[in-house]
């Protein structure tokens, strides 16, 4: 039996932007399932298998697409906690945000982001950008193998 494709974790509080990102991931994501959470605390619970995700099985996500400005806990909190975890620190995290502020860019990389992508406002440009993200992070990039849970 073939194991299921590794998932993509989408962390986005704006429902419309999450829908647009899912459209792009459906088009370019090679069939990888997309798990969506809408704030930083949910992302941490998912990744650390806490709270409502305590019984989550399977591998950790192949990549995390992370918004920065979110309720409860922001993307910077997620980055710091994941990148200081012995188990999760190798999980690729791509900041996918509408912020093009240099301070956010610098802070994201200082917090451990593997990449920073400012979302284009034009849908065609957004699709093109997401194709590039998928081509690299889902096809070209090599990740550290994780034990199955």
DASUL-V482410 format. One line per field, one symbol per residue. ss: DSSP state (h for helix, s for strand, l for the rest). phi: phi as a letter, one per 40 degrees, with the letter a starting at -180 (. if undefined). psi: psi as a letter, one per 30 degrees, with the letter a starting at -180 (. if undefined). A space follows every 50 residues. Layout:
ss = ???
phi = ???
psi = ???
This chain:
ss = lllllllsssslllhhhhhhhhhhhhhhlllllssssllhhhhhhhhhll hhhlllllllllssssllllllllhhhhhhhhhllllllllsssssslll lhhhhhhhhhllllssssllllhhhhhhhhhhhhhhhhhhlllllllll
phi = .ccccccbcbbaccdcccccccdccccbcfgccbbbbbacccccccccfb fcbdccbgccdcabbbcccbcgbcccccdccccbcdcbdcccbbcbaccb cdccdcccccchdcabbcccccccccdcccccdcdccbbccbbccbccc
psi = kkllkklkjkjkfjeeeeeeeeeeeeefgggkkkkklgleeeeeeeeghl bfgegklallkekkjklejlldkleeeeeeeefgkeefffkkjjkjlfkg keeeeeeeeffgkfljjkkkfkeeeeeeeeeeeeeeffeekklkkkkk.
